Amino acid sequence: MHLLLTTACLVASLTTSAPAQGPDVLYSKAIQVRATTLTQALAHRIHFNEGQYLRVKQLHLRYLNERQELELSMAGAPVADRDAQLAAAQLRYEQELSDLLHPSQRLAYRQLRANLTAHQL
């Protein structure tokens, strides 16, 4: 009888608990908004499928979070060291993004970056 009551209480607590939230709860609201904006802008120009969209958004979340952590942890570090760490993070991001894209999407991304870089000069 005790086992039955314990099981019933356990089942009741599991069914009434708050719904599980996605992996985005690990990131600040600002990072979540920025990652969504970046992903949507990129998807508008490169046209991801749904799976790619989700993976690219997760990549943006991780990358933006890593950048924020690096900037905070290296606030007093020499500029050259901080720049080297940020450049390494950028390189990892670029490689992971390239791995997620199909060849035609990689080409579109390279063209997009080239055009944005030309406008920034």
C-alpha positions as CSV (number, residue, x, y, z in Angstrom):
1,M,0.0,0.0,0.0
2,H,2.8,2.4,0.9
3,L,4.5,1.6,-2.5
4,L,1.3,2.4,-4.3
5,L,0.8,5.7,-2.5
6,T,4.5,6.7,-3.2
7,T,4.1,5.8,-6.9
8,A,0.9,7.8,-7.2
9,C,2.5,10.8,-5.5
10,L,5.6,10.6,-7.8
11,V,3.4,10.4,-10.9
12,A,1.3,13.3,-9.8
13,S,4.4,15.4,-9.1
14,L,5.8,14.6,-12.5
15,T,2.7,15.5,-14.4
16,T,2.1,18.8,-12.5
17,S,5.7,20.1,-12.7
18,A,6.6,23.0,-14.9
19,P,7.2,22.2,-18.5
20,A,10.8,21.7,-19.4
21,Q,12.3,24.7,-21.1
22,G,14.6,24.4,-24.1
23,P,18.4,24.8,-24.1
24,D,18.0,28.6,-24.7
25,V,17.5,29.1,-20.9
26,L,21.2,28.7,-20.5
27,Y,21.8,32.0,-22.2
28,S,20.9,35.6,-21.3
29,K,17.8,37.2,-22.9
30,A,20.1,39.6,-24.8
31,I,22.1,36.8,-26.3
32,Q,19.0,34.9,-27.2
33,V,17.6,37.9,-29.0
34,R,20.8,38.6,-30.8
35,A,21.2,35.0,-31.9
36,T,17.7,34.9,-33.2
37,T,18.3,38.1,-35.1
38,L,21.5,36.9,-36.6
39,T,20.0,33.5,-37.6
40,Q,17.0,35.1,-39.2
41,A,19.1,37.6,-41.2
42,L,21.4,34.8,-42.4
43,A,18.5,32.5,-43.2
44,H,16.9,35.3,-45.2
45,R,19.9,35.5,-47.5
46,I,21.1,31.8,-47.5
47,H,17.8,30.0,-47.1
48,F,18.3,27.3,-44.5
49,N,16.1,24.2,-44.1
50,E,14.5,23.9,-40.6
51,G,17.2,21.6,-39.2
52,Q,20.0,24.0,-40.4
53,Y,18.1,26.9,-38.9
54,L,18.0,25.3,-35.5
55,R,21.7,24.2,-35.6
56,V,22.8,27.7,-36.8
57,K,20.8,29.3,-34.0
58,Q,22.5,27.1,-31.5
59,L,25.9,27.9,-33.0
60,H,25.1,31.6,-32.7
61,L,24.0,31.2,-29.1
62,R,27.3,29.4,-28.2
63,Y,29.4,31.8,-30.2
64,L,27.8,35.0,-28.7
65,N,28.0,33.5,-25.2
66,E,31.7,32.5,-25.7
67,R,32.5,36.1,-26.9
68,Q,30.8,37.6,-23.9
69,E,32.6,35.3,-21.5
70,L,35.9,36.1,-23.2
71,E,35.4,39.8,-23.1
72,L,34.5,39.7,-19.4
73,S,37.2,37.3,-18.4
74,M,39.9,39.1,-20.3
75,A,38.9,42.7,-19.5
76,G,42.3,43.4,-17.9
77,A,44.4,41.3,-20.3
78,P,46.6,42.8,-22.9
79,V,44.8,43.8,-26.1
80,A,46.8,41.4,-28.2
81,D,45.9,38.4,-26.0
82,R,42.2,39.4,-26.0
83,D,42.2,39.9,-29.8
84,A,43.9,36.5,-30.3
85,Q,41.3,34.7,-28.1
86,L,38.4,36.5,-29.9
87,A,40.0,35.7,-33.3
88,A,40.2,32.0,-32.3
89,A,36.6,32.0,-31.3
90,Q,35.6,33.7,-34.6
91,L,37.6,31.1,-36.6
92,R,35.9,28.2,-34.7
93,Y,32.5,29.8,-35.4
94,E,33.3,30.2,-39.1
95,Q,34.4,26.6,-39.4
96,E,31.4,25.2,-37.6
97,L,29.1,27.3,-39.7
98,S,30.8,26.1,-42.9
99,D,30.3,22.5,-41.7
100,L,26.6,23.2,-41.4
101,L,26.1,24.6,-44.9
102,H,25.8,23.0,-48.2
103,P,28.3,24.0,-50.9
104,S,26.0,26.5,-52.6
105,Q,25.1,28.0,-49.2
106,R,28.9,28.3,-48.4
107,L,29.3,30.2,-51.6
108,A,26.4,32.5,-50.8
109,Y,27.8,33.1,-47.3
110,R,31.3,34.0,-48.7
111,Q,29.7,36.4,-51.1
112,L,27.6,37.9,-48.4
113,R,30.7,38.4,-46.2
114,A,32.7,39.9,-49.0
115,N,29.9,42.4,-49.7
116,L,29.5,43.3,-46.1
117,T,33.3,43.7,-45.7
118,A,33.5,45.9,-48.8
119,H,30.7,48.2,-47.4
120,Q,32.5,48.4,-44.0
121,L,35.7,49.7,-45.6
